[in-house]
C-alpha cells in the first residue's frame, strides 16, 4: 500500500511539473500568435509481451499465450505551436501494468531451476511456462501531428521505472543438461516439474519508442491506440542465463477525455 501511495504521488507530481513547464510560456492560451494547451486523461489496457526479436532457434514452438489484464491510467499535456493547429509536442505520465503468460517447447534453452531446494543450471530441452508481470510509471515525450480535426498522431521516446517486477515459471516434460548441452542429464516426466524465478534480474529503468494516434469520436472523447517498443530489453545486462534479449512490445488500446 505504501508503494502504491508513493507511485500515485509521483504521478501527480510529474503531471503538475509538465503542466507548469508548458504554462511557463508567456503566450496566452488560445490567443492569436500564442499557444494552446490541451489536457487529456486516459485509460486503457496493454496487449503484448516480452519477446526476443526474432525468435531464436532455441524456441521451437509457442504452445500458448495469455496477454492477461494489463490496465493503464494516466494523463497527457499537449502544446500546439503558435500559428498552427497541426504540429505540437506532448508530455505524458501513466501508471500501467505489462504482463503475459506463455507456454513454449524449447531446445538447449538457458535455464536455472530449483528442484527439491537445489539450484540447477544448464540447458533445458522440453516445455517451459513463463509469467511476466511489471507495474511501471511511464513518461512519454512525443511530437504530435494533427492531419485533421478528428485525428492526432504521435511519435517519440518514453522512459519508465518499474516499481514491481516478476518473471517466473516452471519447466516440465523434458530434461536439463547441467552446465552445457553435453553435461549430466536430469529428466522430468509426467507431472514432475521444477520452478524458476528471474524477477531480481529485471531492469528497473527501461526506455523505448512510442507510436500511436487518437480518433476524436464525440466532442471531447477520443479512442487511443499506442504501440510501445522497449529498446534495452527487460533483463539487466549482467544476466546471462537466458542468452538472448527479451523486448517488451505492447499495444495500448483505450480512450481519453480532453479538456
C-alpha positions as CSV (number, residue, x, y, z in Angstrom):
1,X,0.0,0.0,0.0
2,X,2.9,2.4,0.8
3,X,4.4,1.7,-2.6
4,X,1.1,2.4,-4.3
5,X,0.8,5.7,-2.5
6,X,4.3,6.8,-3.5
7,X,3.5,5.9,-7.1
8,X,0.3,7.9,-7.1
9,X,2.2,10.9,-5.5
10,X,4.9,10.6,-8.2
11,X,2.3,10.6,-11.0
12,X,0.6,13.7,-9.6
13,X,3.9,15.5,-9.1
14,X,5.1,14.6,-12.7
15,X,1.8,15.7,-14.2
16,X,1.9,19.1,-12.3
17,X,5.5,19.6,-13.3
18,X,4.9,19.1,-17.0
19,X,1.8,21.3,-16.8
20,X,4.0,24.0,-15.2
21,X,6.7,23.6,-17.8
22,X,4.3,24.3,-20.6
23,X,2.5,27.0,-18.8
24,X,5.7,28.9,-18.2
25,X,5.5,30.1,-21.8
26,X,4.5,33.8,-21.7
27,X,2.0,33.5,-24.5
28,X,-1.7,33.5,-23.6
29,X,-3.5,30.2,-24.0
30,X,-5.6,30.2,-27.2
31,X,-4.6,33.7,-28.2
32,X,-3.5,34.7,-31.7
33,X,0.2,34.3,-32.1
34,X,0.4,32.5,-28.7
35,X,-0.1,28.8,-28.0
36,X,-2.8,26.4,-26.9
37,X,-2.5,23.8,-24.2
38,X,-4.6,20.6,-24.4
39,X,-5.1,18.3,-21.4
40,X,-6.2,14.7,-21.6
41,X,-6.9,12.0,-19.0
42,X,-6.8,8.5,-20.4
43,X,-7.2,4.8,-19.5
44,X,-6.8,1.6,-21.4
45,X,-5.3,-1.9,-21.5
46,X,-2.0,-3.2,-22.8
47,X,-1.8,-6.3,-25.1
48,X,1.6,-7.8,-25.9
49,X,4.5,-9.4,-24.2
50,X,8.3,-9.6,-23.6
51,X,9.7,-11.4,-26.7
52,X,13.0,-11.9,-28.5
53,X,13.3,-10.3,-31.9
54,X,13.4,-12.5,-34.0
55,X,12.5,-15.8,-32.3
56,X,15.8,-17.7,-31.6
57,X,16.4,-21.3,-32.7
58,X,16.1,-22.4,-29.0
59,X,12.3,-21.7,-29.1
60,X,10.9,-24.4,-31.3
61,X,7.1,-23.8,-30.8
62,X,4.8,-21.5,-29.0
63,X,2.1,-23.6,-27.3
64,X,0.0,-21.0,-25.5
65,X,-0.2,-17.3,-24.9
66,X,-2.3,-15.3,-22.4
67,X,-2.0,-11.5,-22.5
68,X,-3.6,-11.1,-19.1
69,X,-5.4,-8.0,-18.0
70,X,-2.9,-5.1,-18.1
71,X,-4.6,-1.8,-17.1
72,X,-3.3,1.7,-17.7
73,X,-4.3,5.1,-16.4
74,X,-2.6,8.5,-17.0
75,X,-2.7,11.9,-18.4
76,X,-1.2,14.0,-21.2
77,X,-0.5,17.6,-21.8
78,X,-0.1,18.8,-25.4
79,X,1.4,22.1,-26.5
80,X,0.2,23.2,-30.0
81,X,2.7,25.5,-31.6
82,X,2.0,29.1,-32.4
83,X,0.3,29.8,-35.7
84,X,-0.7,26.2,-36.4
85,X,-3.1,23.6,-35.1
86,X,-1.2,20.8,-36.9
87,X,2.1,20.4,-35.0
88,X,2.9,20.2,-31.3
89,X,4.6,18.4,-28.5
90,X,3.3,16.3,-25.7
91,X,4.4,15.1,-22.3
92,X,2.5,12.3,-20.6
93,X,2.6,10.3,-17.4
94,X,0.9,7.0,-16.8
95,X,0.7,4.1,-14.4
96,X,0.5,0.8,-16.2
97,X,0.8,-2.9,-16.0
98,X,2.6,-5.0,-18.6
99,X,2.3,-8.8,-18.4
100,X,1.8,-12.1,-20.1
101,X,1.8,-15.8,-19.6
102,X,3.2,-18.1,-22.3
103,X,4.0,-21.8,-22.9
104,X,6.7,-23.0,-25.3
105,X,8.6,-26.0,-26.4
106,X,12.4,-25.3,-26.4
107,X,15.7,-27.0,-27.1
108,X,19.0,-26.1,-25.4
109,X,17.3,-23.2,-23.7
110,X,19.4,-21.4,-21.0
111,X,17.8,-22.1,-17.6
112,X,18.3,-22.1,-13.9
113,X,15.8,-24.2,-12.0
114,X,15.1,-25.1,-8.4
115,X,14.5,-28.8,-7.8
116,X,13.8,-30.1,-4.3
117,X,15.6,-27.0,-2.9
118,X,18.6,-27.4,-5.1
119,X,19.6,-24.9,-7.8
120,X,20.5,-26.5,-11.1
121,X,21.8,-24.5,-14.1
122,X,22.3,-25.6,-17.7
123,X,20.5,-26.2,-21.0
124,X,16.8,-27.2,-20.9
125,X,15.0,-29.2,-23.6
126,X,11.3,-29.6,-23.2
127,X,8.3,-27.4,-22.1
128,X,8.7,-24.1,-20.3
129,X,5.9,-21.9,-18.9
130,X,6.7,-18.2,-18.2
131,X,4.8,-15.5,-16.4
132,X,6.0,-11.9,-16.8
133,X,4.4,-9.1,-14.7
134,X,5.6,-5.5,-14.3
135,X,4.0,-2.4,-12.8
136,X,5.6,0.8,-14.2
137,X,5.5,4.6,-14.1
138,X,6.0,5.7,-17.7
139,X,6.7,9.2,-19.1
140,X,6.4,9.5,-23.0
141,X,7.9,12.6,-24.7
142,X,6.3,12.8,-28.2
143,X,5.9,15.0,-31.2
144,X,2.3,15.5,-32.3
145,X,0.8,15.9,-35.7
146,X,-2.9,16.6,-36.4
147,X,-3.8,15.9,-40.1
148,X,-7.5,16.7,-39.4
149,X,-9.7,17.9,-36.6
150,X,-10.5,14.3,-35.6
151,X,-7.1,12.6,-35.8
152,X,-4.0,13.2,-33.8
153,X,-0.7,11.2,-34.4
154,X,2.2,11.0,-32.0
155,X,5.8,9.6,-32.1
156,X,8.7,9.8,-29.7
157,X,10.7,8.1,-26.9
158,X,9.5,7.0,-23.5
159,X,11.2,6.4,-20.2
160,X,9.8,4.0,-17.5
161,X,10.5,3.0,-13.9
162,X,9.3,-0.4,-12.8
163,X,8.4,-0.4,-9.1
164,X,7.2,-4.1,-9.2
165,X,8.8,-6.8,-11.3
166,X,8.1,-10.5,-11.7
167,X,9.5,-13.1,-14.1
168,X,8.9,-16.7,-13.1
169,X,7.5,-20.0,-14.2
170,X,8.3,-23.7,-14.4
171,X,9.7,-26.4,-16.7
172,X,8.2,-29.8,-17.4
173,X,8.2,-32.8,-19.8
174,X,11.9,-32.6,-20.7
175,X,15.4,-32.7,-19.4
176,X,18.2,-30.4,-18.2
177,X,21.8,-30.8,-19.2
178,X,23.9,-29.3,-16.4
179,X,26.4,-26.7,-17.4
180,X,26.2,-27.2,-21.2
181,X,24.5,-29.4,-23.8
182,X,26.9,-32.3,-23.1
183,X,26.5,-32.2,-19.3
184,X,24.8,-34.6,-16.9
185,X,21.1,-35.2,-17.9
186,X,18.3,-34.7,-15.3
187,X,14.9,-35.7,-16.6
188,X,11.4,-34.5,-15.7
189,X,8.5,-36.6,-16.9
190,X,4.7,-36.9,-16.3
191,X,3.5,-34.4,-13.7
192,X,7.0,-33.6,-12.4
193,X,8.2,-30.0,-12.8
194,X,10.8,-27.6,-11.5
195,X,10.3,-23.8,-10.9
196,X,12.5,-20.8,-11.7
197,X,12.4,-17.2,-10.8
198,X,14.4,-14.4,-12.5
199,X,12.5,-11.5,-11.0
200,X,15.5,-10.0,-9.4
201,X,17.2,-9.8,-12.8
202,X,14.7,-7.5,-14.4
203,X,15.6,-3.9,-15.1
204,X,14.1,-1.1,-13.0
205,X,14.6,1.5,-15.7
206,X,13.6,0.9,-19.3
207,X,13.3,3.1,-22.4
208,X,11.9,2.7,-25.9
209,X,9.8,4.3,-28.6
210,X,6.0,5.1,-28.8
211,X,4.0,5.4,-32.0
212,X,0.3,5.9,-32.0
213,X,-2.8,8.0,-32.6
214,X,-6.2,9.0,-31.4
215,X,-9.5,9.5,-33.1
216,X,-12.0,12.1,-31.7
217,X,-15.3,10.2,-31.8
218,X,-17.5,12.6,-29.9
219,X,-16.8,16.1,-28.8
220,X,-14.0,15.7,-26.2
221,X,-14.0,11.9,-26.2
222,X,-11.4,10.0,-28.2
223,X,-10.3,6.4,-28.9
224,X,-6.5,5.9,-28.5
225,X,-4.0,3.3,-29.8
226,X,-0.3,3.4,-29.0
227,X,2.4,0.9,-29.8
228,X,5.4,0.9,-27.4
229,X,8.6,-1.0,-28.2
230,X,11.3,-1.3,-25.5
231,X,14.8,-1.0,-26.8
232,X,17.0,-2.1,-23.9
233,X,15.4,-5.4,-23.0
234,X,13.8,-6.4,-19.8
235,X,16.8,-8.1,-18.1
236,X,19.9,-6.5,-16.6
237,X,22.9,-6.6,-19.0
238,X,24.7,-8.8,-16.4
239,X,22.1,-11.6,-16.6
240,X,23.4,-14.3,-18.9
241,X,21.3,-17.4,-18.1
242,X,18.9,-16.5,-20.9
243,X,21.2,-16.0,-23.8
244,X,19.0,-13.6,-25.9
245,X,17.3,-10.3,-25.1
246,X,13.6,-10.0,-24.4
247,X,12.0,-6.8,-25.6
248,X,8.7,-5.5,-24.2
249,X,6.3,-4.8,-27.1
250,X,2.8,-3.7,-26.2
251,X,-0.2,-2.2,-28.0
252,X,-2.2,0.0,-25.7
253,X,-5.9,0.4,-26.6
254,X,-8.2,2.8,-24.7
255,X,-10.0,6.1,-24.5
256,X,-9.2,9.6,-23.5
257,X,-11.1,12.7,-22.4
258,X,-9.8,16.1,-23.4
259,X,-10.4,19.4,-21.6
